Amino acid sequence: MQTHYTVSNLIDAKDVKQLCLIGSFPNESPVVNGYTLYLFCREEKVLLPINIGDITTQNMLNSQLGIYKLLTNFVHFFHARFEKILISHKDDDSYYAYVRLAKAKTVYDFLLPVEDAICLAVKLNIEMYIATELLYQDGIKITKELLASYLR
C-alpha cells in the first residue's frame, strides 16, 4: 500500500490534463509587467496563458542547470524521484502547483508557486499536469474557426 503525504488532497488523475510549455514572451501591456508563459494541452487543444509578473522565471528558464542539478542530486541521494508537477488551483490571480516526489511506496507533494514548478518541469523534464476544470476556466480553446479569424 502506498503512503501519501501532502498538505491537501490532490486531484485524481482522471481530472487532470497534460501540459507543455510552448513559449515565454514579455508582456507588452503597460499595466502588466513581466512575462506571460504559454502552456498547451495537446489532448484538448487548449492554450493557457499565465502571467508571471517578474523576470525571475524567464532568467531561470534561460539559466544554467546548476540549481536543477543540485536538486536532482539531492532527490536521488534520498532514493526518491520526481514524479510529476500538478497545477492544482488558483487563488485570486495566482496559480499554485505541487511537485510530487516518490520514494518506494510513499509519495510526497510539495506546494510551490507555479513559476517555480514550470521551471522544474522544463529543466528536469518532469511531466506537467493541470486540473481539467482550471484548464477550461482560464484556457483558450484553439479551433479552426479561431485560427481562421486571425489569419484573415
Secondary structure, 3 states (H helix, E strand, C coil): CCEEECCCCCCCHHHEEEEEEEEEEECCCCCCCCEEEEEEECCCCEEEEEECCCCHHHHHHHCCCHHHHHHHHHHHHCCCEEEEEEEEEEECCEEEEEEEEEECCEEEEEEEEHHHHHHHHHHHCCCEEEEHHHHHHHCEECCHHHHHHHHC
